[in-house]
Amino acid sequence: MNQTALDARHRALGARMVPYAGWEMPVQYSGIVDEHQTVRTAAGLFDLTHMGELWFEGPEAGAALDYAVLTTPSKMPIGKAHYSMICTPEGTVIDDLIVYRLGEQRWMVVANASNVVPVVAAMKERIAKFNVKFDDATMRTSLVAIQGPLAAEILQPFIDIDLSKVKYYSGQETRACGVPVLLARTGYTGEDGFELFVAWDDAVPVWDKLLAAGLPKGLKPVGLGARDSLRLEAGMPLYGQELSRDTTPFEAGLGRVVKLDKPGDFVGRAALERAKGAPRKQLVGLKLTDRGIARTGYPVYLPAASEACGSVTSGTSSPTLGYSVAMAFVPVASSAVGTVFELGIRNLRATATVVPLPFYKRST
């Protein structure tokens, strides 16, 4: 198991450590619900070093990425970021990504921890015919995130730029807590916040300074447990649950990512053109109107049906909303808002209604 540069800090704070995607990671400190509510009301501090950081540089780096992924990184303004995906030639999802353009010929792609190896393999194959330098910086990069309504207030004294001028989904190189950082206004919680990519050992001073300064304002360390419940409330997909090699972006409700109008070919184009009009299933949000919590893999039934027509991908009792929510794949013909389903929870069935995603959206 890999350990992050902050491993000793997590253990000193009493974190419960678990194996995750080849890493020992904190799943919780004070408790998942407490940490979840802290991010919604104040701010949480996350160690996300397990994520992958892949750099692309050179005269054809933009064209290489245009061919490798579903979006058009070459058209991004410098300093901007966007959500993207890398798909198989059959049009199913290898991983969802965040792409940052940091120079005229320089991009960084962030991949999920569980998919770094397949994403690297796919990228190397796809960019081989282009004049581009590829660098997998995953094992020398740490990532510390601060998320929540007080994130900017806590971070501002430690960074060299005016955070009020930093746009959502942007990235720039600067200094914070006395070390060089790549600062991104991105996150996976549904709240405002920042992600700080730093050299491996520089995570320690960043973590220590932000935690010490933020504690009086309510900042707490947050583990992967609350990160999962936060992203679910925000309707954000998790690879291996909402996204997989058995799912197209259209089926996951993310067809906006597929830029079929971009010039030139890209991997999966022909399959995705066919898939756009022929989804086999549809991801929906469900609000439970009965007691119970739906978990990954639980069956979904049309009322009174004996055979399941779908399955839950993610579910939790929402700390913010006060009721249970889930995402699930269901038949396309039964995916309209207001459709009623029954979820198999142990030996019982709980009624749930299709509702718009996301379940939660911050007010500002």
CORJOVEN-V196832 format. One record per residue. RES is the residue in one small letter. SS is DSSP state (helix for helix, strand for strand, loop for the rest). PHI is phi in whole degrees, -180 to 180 (NA if undefined). BURIAL is 1 if it has 24 or more other ideal C-beta (glycine too) atoms within 12 Angstrom, else 0. Layout:
RES | SS | PHI | BURIAL
RES | SS | PHI | BURIAL
This chain:
m | loop | NA | 0
n | strand | -75 | 0
q | strand | -120 | 1
t | loop | -79 | 1
a | loop | -64 | 1
l | loop | -101 | 1
d | helix | -55 | 1
a | helix | -64 | 0
r | helix | -64 | 1
h | helix | -62 | 1
r | helix | -67 | 0
a | helix | -65 | 0
l | loop | -86 | 1
g | loop | 82 | 0
a | loop | -65 | 1
r | strand | -89 | 0
m | strand | -94 | 1
v | strand | -137 | 0
p | strand | -76 | 0
y | strand | -150 | 1
a | loop | 52 | 1
g | loop | 87 | 0
w | strand | -122 | 1
e | strand | -90 | 1
m | strand | -130 | 1
p | strand | -76 | 1
v | strand | -91 | 1
q | strand | -165 | 1
y | loop | -118 | 1
s | loop | -83 | 1
g | loop | 136 | 0
i | helix | -62 | 1
v | helix | -66 | 0
d | helix | -61 | 1
e | helix | -68 | 1
h | helix | -59 | 1
q | helix | -66 | 1
t | helix | -62 | 1
v | helix | -67 | 1
r | helix | -73 | 1
t | helix | -111 | 0
a | loop | -135 | 1
a | loop | -167 | 1
g | strand | -123 | 1
l | strand | -113 | 1
f | strand | -121 | 1
d | strand | -99 | 1
l | loop | -120 | 1
t | loop | -61 | 1
h | loop | -69 | 1
m | loop | -68 | 1
g | strand | -99 | 1
e | strand | -120 | 1
l | strand | -121 | 1
w | strand | -108 | 1
f | strand | -131 | 1
e | strand | -144 | 1
g | loop | 139 | 0
p | loop | -63 | 0
e | loop | -116 | 1
a | helix | -63 | 1
g | helix | -64 | 1
a | helix | -65 | 1
a | helix | -63 | 1
l | helix | -69 | 1
d | helix | -57 | 1
y | helix | -76 | 1
a | helix | -83 | 1
v | loop | -121 | 1
l | loop | -86 | 1
t | loop | -95 | 1
t | loop | -125 | 1
p | helix | -57 | 1
s | helix | -64 | 1
k | helix | -93 | 0
m | loop | -72 | 1
p | loop | -68 | 0
i | loop | -61 | 0
g | loop | 94 | 1
k | strand | -105 | 1
a | strand | -134 | 1
h | strand | -151 | 1
y | strand | -82 | 1
s | strand | -147 | 1
m | strand | -146 | 1
i | strand | -116 | 1
c | strand | -118 | 1
t | loop | -74 | 1
p | loop | -59 | 0
e | loop | -85 | 0
g | loop | 88 | 1
t | strand | -100 | 1
v | strand | -87 | 1
i | strand | -83 | 1
d | strand | -169 | 1
d | strand | -100 | 1
l | strand | -137 | 1
i | strand | -114 | 1
v | strand | -112 | 1
y | strand | -116 | 1
r | strand | -103 | 1
l | strand | -117 | 1
g | strand | -170 | 1
e | loop | -59 | 0
q | loop | -128 | 1
r | strand | -142 | 1
w | strand | -133 | 1
m | strand | -124 | 1
v | strand | -118 | 1
v | strand | -104 | 1
a | strand | -112 | 1
n | loop | -68 | 1
a | helix | -56 | 1
s | helix | -72 | 1
n | helix | -119 | 1
v | helix | -58 | 1
v | helix | -62 | 0
p | helix | -66 | 1
v | helix | -67 | 1
v | helix | -60 | 1
a | helix | -61 | 0
a | helix | -65 | 1
m | helix | -62 | 1
k | helix | -59 | 0
e | helix | -66 | 0
r | helix | -77 | 1
i | helix | -95 | 1
a | loop | -59 | 0
k | loop | -88 | 0
f | loop | -108 | 1
n | loop | -85 | 0
v | loop | -147 | 1
k | strand | -96 | 0
f | strand | -110 | 1
d | strand | -139 | 1
d | strand | -87 | 1
a | loop | -99 | 1
t | helix | -55 | 1
m | helix | -85 | 1
r | helix | -125 | 0
t | strand | -119 | 1
s | strand | -104 | 1
l | strand | -136 | 1
v | strand | -115 | 1
a | strand | -119 | 1
i | strand | -123 | 1
q | strand | -132 | 1
g | loop | 138 | 1
p | loop | -62 | 1
l | loop | -101 | 1
a | helix | -59 | 1
a | helix | -64 | 1
e | helix | -62 | 1
i | helix | -74 | 1
l | helix | -76 | 1
q | helix | -51 | 1
p | loop | -65 | 0
f | loop | -107 | 1
i | strand | -128 | 1
d | loop | -86 | 0
i | loop | -126 | 1
d | loop | -82 | 0
l | helix | -67 | 1
s | helix | -67 | 0
k | helix | -99 | 0
v | loop | -88 | 1
k | loop | -82 | 0
y | loop | -62 | 0
y | loop | 56 | 1
s | strand | -137 | 1
g | strand | -149 | 1
q | strand | -153 | 1
e | strand | -91 | 1
t | strand | -157 | 1
r | strand | -129 | 0
a | strand | -147 | 1
c | loop | 55 | 1
g | loop | 84 | 0
v | strand | -131 | 1
p | strand | -67 | 0
v | strand | -140 | 1
l | strand | -99 | 1
l | strand | -96 | 1
a | strand | -126 | 1
r | loop | -94 | 1
t | loop | -139 | 1
g | loop | 175 | 1
y | loop | -135 | 1
t | loop | -126 | 1
g | loop | 86 | 1
e | loop | -111 | 1
d | loop | -65 | 1
g | strand | 170 | 1
f | strand | -137 | 1
e | strand | -119 | 1
l | strand | -116 | 1
f | strand | -90 | 1
v | strand | -137 | 1
a | strand | -60 | 1
w | helix | -44 | 1
d | helix | -75 | 0
d | helix | -71 | 1
a | helix | -62 | 1
v | helix | -65 | 1
p | helix | -64 | 1
v | helix | -64 | 1
w | helix | -61 | 1
d | helix | -63 | 1
k | helix | -70 | 1
l | helix | -68 | 1
l | helix | -67 | 1
a | helix | -64 | 0
a | helix | -73 | 1
g | helix | -86 | 1
l | helix | -53 | 0
p | loop | -64 | 0
k | loop | -96 | 1
g | loop | 101 | 1
l | loop | -64 | 1
k | strand | -137 | 1
p | strand | -70 | 1
v | loop | -131 | 1
g | loop | -99 | 1
l | helix | -68 | 1
g | helix | -63 | 1
a | helix | -71 | 1
r | helix | -59 | 1
d | helix | -70 | 1
s | helix | -69 | 1
l | helix | -65 | 1
r | helix | -68 | 1
l | helix | -66 | 1
e | helix | -56 | 1
a | loop | -83 | 1
g | loop | 69 | 1
m | loop | -93 | 1
p | loop | -76 | 1
l | loop | -120 | 1
y | strand | -65 | 1
g | loop | 94 | 1
q | loop | -124 | 1
e | loop | -81 | 1
l | strand | -122 | 1
s | loop | -169 | 1
r | loop | -77 | 0
d | loop | -110 | 0
t | loop | -135 | 1
t | strand | -92 | 1
p | loop | -57 | 1
f | loop | -66 | 1
e | loop | -68 | 1
a | loop | -87 | 1
g | loop | 73 | 1
l | loop | -122 | 1
g | helix | -61 | 1
r | helix | -60 | 0
v | helix | -75 | 1
v | loop | -84 | 1
k | loop | -96 | 1
l | loop | -69 | 1
d | loop | -91 | 0
k | loop | -75 | 1
p | loop | -71 | 0
g | loop | 80 | 0
d | loop | -91 | 0
f | loop | -149 | 1
v | loop | -65 | 1
g | loop | 96 | 1
r | helix | -55 | 1
a | helix | -61 | 0
a | helix | -65 | 1
l | helix | -72 | 1
e | helix | -62 | 0
r | helix | -73 | 0
a | helix | -68 | 1
k | helix | -56 | 1
g | loop | -99 | 0
a | loop | -141 | 0
p | loop | -66 | 1
r | loop | -92 | 0
k | loop | -162 | 1
q | strand | -143 | 1
l | strand | -79 | 1
v | strand | -133 | 1
g | strand | -95 | 1
l | strand | -126 | 1
k | strand | -107 | 1
l | strand | -76 | 1
t | loop | -104 | 0
d | loop | -112 | 0
r | loop | -68 | 0
g | loop | 123 | 1
i | loop | -125 | 1
a | loop | -82 | 1
r | loop | -119 | 1
t | loop | -53 | 1
g | loop | 93 | 0
y | loop | -64 | 1
p | strand | -74 | 1
v | strand | -119 | 1
y | strand | -123 | 1
l | strand | -72 | 1
p | loop | -52 | 0
a | loop | 73 | 0
a | loop | -78 | 0
s | loop | -91 | 0
e | loop | -104 | 0
a | loop | -67 | 0
c | loop | -110 | 1
g | strand | -168 | 1
s | strand | -150 | 1
v | strand | -75 | 1
t | strand | -97 | 1
s | strand | -151 | 1
g | strand | -159 | 1
t | strand | -163 | 1
s | strand | -89 | 1
s | loop | -70 | 1
p | loop | -64 | 1
t | loop | -79 | 1
l | loop | -93 | 1
g | loop | 86 | 0
y | loop | -146 | 1
s | strand | -85 | 1
v | strand | -133 | 1
a | strand | -155 | 1
m | strand | -114 | 1
a | strand | -153 | 1
f | strand | -92 | 1
v | strand | -135 | 1
p | loop | -60 | 1
v | helix | -57 | 0
a | helix | -67 | 0
s | helix | -118 | 1
s | loop | -102 | 1
a | loop | -69 | 0
v | loop | -57 | 0
g | loop | 99 | 0
t | loop | -65 | 1
v | strand | -102 | 1
f | strand | -127 | 1
e | strand | -121 | 1
l | strand | -105 | 1
g | strand | -79 | 1
i | strand | -115 | 1
r | loop | 56 | 0
n | loop | -99 | 0
l | strand | -118 | 0
r | strand | -121 | 1
a | strand | -114 | 1
t | strand | -78 | 1
a | strand | -143 | 1
t | strand | -119 | 1
v | strand | -68 | 1
v | strand | -129 | 1
p | loop | -66 | 0
l | loop | -99 | 1
p | loop | -80 | 1
f | loop | -70 | 1
y | loop | -130 | 1
k | loop | -140 | 0
r | loop | -63 | 0
s | loop | -77 | 0
t | loop | -130 | 0
